[in-house]
Amino acid sequence: MPVIYRNTIRSVGSEASSFLTQKMLVTFGDQAPEGLRDFCYALPAATCTGTIKVGDTVLIDGRAFPITAVGEVAQRNLDSLGHVTLVFDGAPDPRLDGALHVAAGDLPSPQQGSTIVIESA
């Protein structure tokens, strides 16, 4: 499958894993608001080479999570701010405009140096 996005986690906020207990993973680039930095996985600037859509796959360190819903501004935020919220609930409709919902059994355990890839279906 063609890769439309690839990035590597640069750093992990001290509270970033707390969102995982709520089945969410939040990324942000250098423009992360001060109050959110501790809760984010920091990414360097990168943009998508295609449109993110339902049926594509998010891979975190090679573990596949099929995309089930795409929020209205999720790709724009990812491309411009490095910001996206991955929600591991398999929902068919986004509950947040900046979210990608993915199907998941076990949650990932991303760390500094972990890769995030989106493959087109």
Biotite code that builds the C-alpha atoms (Angstrom):
import biotite.structure as struc

atoms = struc.array([
    struc.Atom([0.000, 0.000, 0.000], chain_id="A", res_id=1, res_name="MET", atom_name="CA", element="C"),
    struc.Atom([1.312, 3.490, -0.785], chain_id="A", res_id=2, res_name="PRO", atom_name="CA", element="C"),
    struc.Atom([2.556, 5.522, 2.169], chain_id="A", res_id=3, res_name="VAL", atom_name="CA", element="C"),
    struc.Atom([0.875, 8.943, 2.345], chain_id="A", res_id=4, res_name="ILE", atom_name="CA", element="C"),
    struc.Atom([2.345, 10.054, 5.693], chain_id="A", res_id=5, res_name="TYR", atom_name="CA", element="C"),
    struc.Atom([5.448, 9.113, 7.659], chain_id="A", res_id=6, res_name="ARG", atom_name="CA", element="C"),
    struc.Atom([6.863, 10.643, 10.818], chain_id="A", res_id=7, res_name="ASN", atom_name="CA", element="C"),
    struc.Atom([8.881, 9.797, 13.910], chain_id="A", res_id=8, res_name="THR", atom_name="CA", element="C"),
    struc.Atom([7.993, 10.809, 17.449], chain_id="A", res_id=9, res_name="ILE", atom_name="CA", element="C"),
    struc.Atom([10.593, 13.328, 18.577], chain_id="A", res_id=10, res_name="ARG", atom_name="CA", element="C"),
    struc.Atom([9.620, 13.449, 22.252], chain_id="A", res_id=11, res_name="SER", atom_name="CA", element="C"),
    struc.Atom([6.899, 12.306, 24.616], chain_id="A", res_id=12, res_name="VAL", atom_name="CA", element="C"),
    struc.Atom([5.178, 14.639, 27.055], chain_id="A", res_id=13, res_name="GLY", atom_name="CA", element="C"),
    struc.Atom([5.258, 13.572, 30.689], chain_id="A", res_id=14, res_name="SER", atom_name="CA", element="C"),
    struc.Atom([1.479, 12.973, 30.683], chain_id="A", res_id=15, res_name="GLU", atom_name="CA", element="C"),
    struc.Atom([1.032, 11.755, 27.087], chain_id="A", res_id=16, res_name="ALA", atom_name="CA", element="C"),
    struc.Atom([0.285, 8.191, 28.105], chain_id="A", res_id=17, res_name="SER", atom_name="CA", element="C"),
    struc.Atom([-2.601, 9.383, 30.298], chain_id="A", res_id=18, res_name="SER", atom_name="CA", element="C"),
    struc.Atom([-4.672, 9.933, 27.139], chain_id="A", res_id=19, res_name="PHE", atom_name="CA", element="C"),
    struc.Atom([-4.018, 6.313, 26.149], chain_id="A", res_id=20, res_name="LEU", atom_name="CA", element="C"),
    struc.Atom([-6.058, 5.228, 29.183], chain_id="A", res_id=21, res_name="THR", atom_name="CA", element="C"),
    struc.Atom([-8.919, 7.070, 27.448], chain_id="A", res_id=22, res_name="GLN", atom_name="CA", element="C"),
    struc.Atom([-8.084, 5.321, 24.150], chain_id="A", res_id=23, res_name="LYS", atom_name="CA", element="C"),
    struc.Atom([-6.597, 8.470, 22.602], chain_id="A", res_id=24, res_name="MET", atom_name="CA", element="C"),
    struc.Atom([-3.156, 9.436, 21.341], chain_id="A", res_id=25, res_name="LEU", atom_name="CA", element="C"),
    struc.Atom([-2.507, 13.133, 20.689], chain_id="A", res_id=26, res_name="VAL", atom_name="CA", element="C"),
    struc.Atom([0.290, 14.421, 18.479], chain_id="A", res_id=27, res_name="THR", atom_name="CA", element="C"),
    struc.Atom([1.456, 17.987, 17.993], chain_id="A", res_id=28, res_name="PHE", atom_name="CA", element="C"),
    struc.Atom([4.318, 19.775, 16.270], chain_id="A", res_id=29, res_name="GLY", atom_name="CA", element="C"),
    struc.Atom([6.358, 22.691, 17.525], chain_id="A", res_id=30, res_name="ASP", atom_name="CA", element="C"),
    struc.Atom([3.294, 24.937, 17.722], chain_id="A", res_id=31, res_name="GLN", atom_name="CA", element="C"),
    struc.Atom([1.723, 22.946, 20.566], chain_id="A", res_id=32, res_name="ALA", atom_name="CA", element="C"),
    struc.Atom([0.176, 25.256, 23.149], chain_id="A", res_id=33, res_name="PRO", atom_name="CA", element="C"),
    struc.Atom([2.209, 25.304, 26.359], chain_id="A", res_id=34, res_name="GLU", atom_name="CA", element="C"),
    struc.Atom([-0.657, 23.776, 28.332], chain_id="A", res_id=35, res_name="GLY", atom_name="CA", element="C"),
    struc.Atom([-0.859, 20.758, 26.000], chain_id="A", res_id=36, res_name="LEU", atom_name="CA", element="C"),
    struc.Atom([2.803, 19.880, 25.510], chain_id="A", res_id=37, res_name="ARG", atom_name="CA", element="C"),
    struc.Atom([2.924, 17.512, 28.480], chain_id="A", res_id=38, res_name="ASP", atom_name="CA", element="C"),
    struc.Atom([0.005, 15.550, 26.991], chain_id="A", res_id=39, res_name="PHE", atom_name="CA", element="C"),
    struc.Atom([1.335, 15.174, 23.436], chain_id="A", res_id=40, res_name="CYS", atom_name="CA", element="C"),
    struc.Atom([3.628, 13.054, 21.349], chain_id="A", res_id=41, res_name="TYR", atom_name="CA", element="C"),
    struc.Atom([5.769, 15.679, 19.584], chain_id="A", res_id=42, res_name="ALA", atom_name="CA", element="C"),
    struc.Atom([6.346, 15.366, 15.843], chain_id="A", res_id=43, res_name="LEU", atom_name="CA", element="C"),
    struc.Atom([8.622, 17.260, 13.461], chain_id="A", res_id=44, res_name="PRO", atom_name="CA", element="C"),
    struc.Atom([6.989, 18.980, 10.482], chain_id="A", res_id=45, res_name="ALA", atom_name="CA", element="C"),
    struc.Atom([5.695, 16.589, 7.785], chain_id="A", res_id=46, res_name="ALA", atom_name="CA", element="C"),
    struc.Atom([2.789, 16.611, 5.353], chain_id="A", res_id=47, res_name="THR", atom_name="CA", element="C"),
    struc.Atom([0.641, 14.001, 3.696], chain_id="A", res_id=48, res_name="CYS", atom_name="CA", element="C"),
    struc.Atom([1.172, 13.123, 0.051], chain_id="A", res_id=49, res_name="THR", atom_name="CA", element="C"),
    struc.Atom([-2.436, 12.035, -0.405], chain_id="A", res_id=50, res_name="GLY", atom_name="CA", element="C"),
    struc.Atom([-5.867, 12.341, 1.186], chain_id="A", res_id=51, res_name="THR", atom_name="CA", element="C"),
    struc.Atom([-6.525, 10.423, 4.412], chain_id="A", res_id=52, res_name="ILE", atom_name="CA", element="C"),
    struc.Atom([-9.740, 8.436, 4.150], chain_id="A", res_id=53, res_name="LYS", atom_name="CA", element="C"),
    struc.Atom([-11.733, 5.662, 5.789], chain_id="A", res_id=54, res_name="VAL", atom_name="CA", element="C"),
    struc.Atom([-10.137, 2.331, 4.918], chain_id="A", res_id=55, res_name="GLY", atom_name="CA", element="C"),
    struc.Atom([-6.572, 3.654, 5.098], chain_id="A", res_id=56, res_name="ASP", atom_name="CA", element="C"),
    struc.Atom([-4.316, 2.289, 7.830], chain_id="A", res_id=57, res_name="THR", atom_name="CA", element="C"),
    struc.Atom([-2.345, 3.973, 10.608], chain_id="A", res_id=58, res_name="VAL", atom_name="CA", element="C"),
    struc.Atom([0.762, 2.030, 11.562], chain_id="A", res_id=59, res_name="LEU", atom_name="CA", element="C"),
    struc.Atom([2.494, 2.733, 14.854], chain_id="A", res_id=60, res_name="ILE", atom_name="CA", element="C"),
    struc.Atom([5.823, 0.919, 15.028], chain_id="A", res_id=61, res_name="ASP", atom_name="CA", element="C"),
    struc.Atom([4.452, -1.435, 12.379], chain_id="A", res_id=62, res_name="GLY", atom_name="CA", element="C"),
    struc.Atom([1.209, -2.266, 14.231], chain_id="A", res_id=63, res_name="ARG", atom_name="CA", element="C"),
    struc.Atom([-1.780, -1.695, 11.954], chain_id="A", res_id=64, res_name="ALA", atom_name="CA", element="C"),
    struc.Atom([-4.876, 0.268, 12.966], chain_id="A", res_id=65, res_name="PHE", atom_name="CA", element="C"),
    struc.Atom([-7.522, 0.593, 10.204], chain_id="A", res_id=66, res_name="PRO", atom_name="CA", element="C"),
    struc.Atom([-9.072, 4.073, 9.945], chain_id="A", res_id=67, res_name="ILE", atom_name="CA", element="C"),
    struc.Atom([-12.838, 3.980, 10.555], chain_id="A", res_id=68, res_name="THR", atom_name="CA", element="C"),
    struc.Atom([-13.643, 7.732, 10.594], chain_id="A", res_id=69, res_name="ALA", atom_name="CA", element="C"),
    struc.Atom([-11.883, 10.964, 9.601], chain_id="A", res_id=70, res_name="VAL", atom_name="CA", element="C"),
    struc.Atom([-12.674, 14.278, 11.280], chain_id="A", res_id=71, res_name="GLY", atom_name="CA", element="C"),
    struc.Atom([-13.310, 17.288, 9.068], chain_id="A", res_id=72, res_name="GLU", atom_name="CA", element="C"),
    struc.Atom([-10.015, 19.051, 9.910], chain_id="A", res_id=73, res_name="VAL", atom_name="CA", element="C"),
    struc.Atom([-7.872, 16.060, 10.911], chain_id="A", res_id=74, res_name="ALA", atom_name="CA", element="C"),
    struc.Atom([-5.653, 16.084, 7.832], chain_id="A", res_id=75, res_name="GLN", atom_name="CA", element="C"),
    struc.Atom([-5.365, 19.867, 7.676], chain_id="A", res_id=76, res_name="ARG", atom_name="CA", element="C"),
    struc.Atom([-4.293, 19.962, 11.354], chain_id="A", res_id=77, res_name="ASN", atom_name="CA", element="C"),
    struc.Atom([-1.826, 17.110, 10.862], chain_id="A", res_id=78, res_name="LEU", atom_name="CA", element="C"),
    struc.Atom([-0.264, 18.791, 7.825], chain_id="A", res_id=79, res_name="ASP", atom_name="CA", element="C"),
    struc.Atom([-0.097, 22.318, 9.270], chain_id="A", res_id=80, res_name="SER", atom_name="CA", element="C"),
    struc.Atom([0.386, 21.708, 13.003], chain_id="A", res_id=81, res_name="LEU", atom_name="CA", element="C"),
    struc.Atom([1.487, 18.095, 13.369], chain_id="A", res_id=82, res_name="GLY", atom_name="CA", element="C"),
    struc.Atom([-1.696, 17.758, 15.429], chain_id="A", res_id=83, res_name="HIS", atom_name="CA", element="C"),
    struc.Atom([-4.087, 14.853, 15.288], chain_id="A", res_id=84, res_name="VAL", atom_name="CA", element="C"),
    struc.Atom([-5.995, 12.873, 17.868], chain_id="A", res_id=85, res_name="THR", atom_name="CA", element="C"),
    struc.Atom([-6.050, 9.140, 17.197], chain_id="A", res_id=86, res_name="LEU", atom_name="CA", element="C"),
    struc.Atom([-9.087, 7.624, 18.883], chain_id="A", res_id=87, res_name="VAL", atom_name="CA", element="C"),
    struc.Atom([-8.881, 3.854, 19.327], chain_id="A", res_id=88, res_name="PHE", atom_name="CA", element="C"),
    struc.Atom([-12.605, 3.079, 19.364], chain_id="A", res_id=89, res_name="ASP", atom_name="CA", element="C"),
    struc.Atom([-13.444, 2.025, 15.809], chain_id="A", res_id=90, res_name="GLY", atom_name="CA", element="C"),
    struc.Atom([-16.280, 4.580, 15.643], chain_id="A", res_id=91, res_name="ALA", atom_name="CA", element="C"),
    struc.Atom([-17.850, 5.055, 12.198], chain_id="A", res_id=92, res_name="PRO", atom_name="CA", element="C"),
    struc.Atom([-18.348, 8.806, 12.783], chain_id="A", res_id=93, res_name="ASP", atom_name="CA", element="C"),
    struc.Atom([-15.794, 11.261, 14.210], chain_id="A", res_id=94, res_name="PRO", atom_name="CA", element="C"),
    struc.Atom([-16.651, 12.798, 17.573], chain_id="A", res_id=95, res_name="ARG", atom_name="CA", element="C"),
    struc.Atom([-13.908, 15.419, 17.205], chain_id="A", res_id=96, res_name="LEU", atom_name="CA", element="C"),
    struc.Atom([-13.226, 17.424, 14.033], chain_id="A", res_id=97, res_name="ASP", atom_name="CA", element="C"),
    struc.Atom([-9.480, 16.830, 14.393], chain_id="A", res_id=98, res_name="GLY", atom_name="CA", element="C"),
    struc.Atom([-9.670, 13.097, 15.063], chain_id="A", res_id=99, res_name="ALA", atom_name="CA", element="C"),
    struc.Atom([-8.875, 9.937, 13.185], chain_id="A", res_id=100, res_name="LEU", atom_name="CA", element="C"),
    struc.Atom([-10.813, 7.014, 14.633], chain_id="A", res_id=101, res_name="HIS", atom_name="CA", element="C"),
    struc.Atom([-9.156, 3.639, 14.258], chain_id="A", res_id=102, res_name="VAL", atom_name="CA", element="C"),
    struc.Atom([-10.076, 0.051, 15.048], chain_id="A", res_id=103, res_name="ALA", atom_name="CA", element="C"),
    struc.Atom([-7.944, -1.377, 17.811], chain_id="A", res_id=104, res_name="ALA", atom_name="CA", element="C"),
    struc.Atom([-7.661, -4.308, 20.130], chain_id="A", res_id=105, res_name="GLY", atom_name="CA", element="C"),
    struc.Atom([-4.550, -3.660, 22.172], chain_id="A", res_id=106, res_name="ASP", atom_name="CA", element="C"),
    struc.Atom([-3.400, -0.063, 22.415], chain_id="A", res_id=107, res_name="LEU", atom_name="CA", element="C"),
    struc.Atom([0.061, 0.914, 21.161], chain_id="A", res_id=108, res_name="PRO", atom_name="CA", element="C"),
    struc.Atom([2.896, 1.977, 23.465], chain_id="A", res_id=109, res_name="SER", atom_name="CA", element="C"),
    struc.Atom([4.639, 4.683, 21.440], chain_id="A", res_id=110, res_name="PRO", atom_name="CA", element="C"),
    struc.Atom([7.902, 6.163, 22.676], chain_id="A", res_id=111, res_name="GLN", atom_name="CA", element="C"),
    struc.Atom([10.499, 8.629, 21.473], chain_id="A", res_id=112, res_name="GLN", atom_name="CA", element="C"),
    struc.Atom([11.693, 7.260, 18.133], chain_id="A", res_id=113, res_name="GLY", atom_name="CA", element="C"),
    struc.Atom([8.443, 5.404, 17.369], chain_id="A", res_id=114, res_name="SER", atom_name="CA", element="C"),
    struc.Atom([7.195, 5.691, 13.805], chain_id="A", res_id=115, res_name="THR", atom_name="CA", element="C"),
    struc.Atom([3.732, 6.779, 12.693], chain_id="A", res_id=116, res_name="ILE", atom_name="CA", element="C"),
    struc.Atom([2.821, 5.886, 9.115], chain_id="A", res_id=117, res_name="VAL", atom_name="CA", element="C"),
    struc.Atom([-0.439, 6.222, 7.208], chain_id="A", res_id=118, res_name="ILE", atom_name="CA", element="C"),
    struc.Atom([-0.889, 3.903, 4.246], chain_id="A", res_id=119, res_name="GLU", atom_name="CA", element="C"),
    struc.Atom([-3.510, 4.476, 1.569], chain_id="A", res_id=120, res_name="SER", atom_name="CA", element="C"),
    struc.Atom([-5.939, 1.637, 0.967], chain_id="A", res_id=121, res_name="ALA", atom_name="CA", element="C"),
])
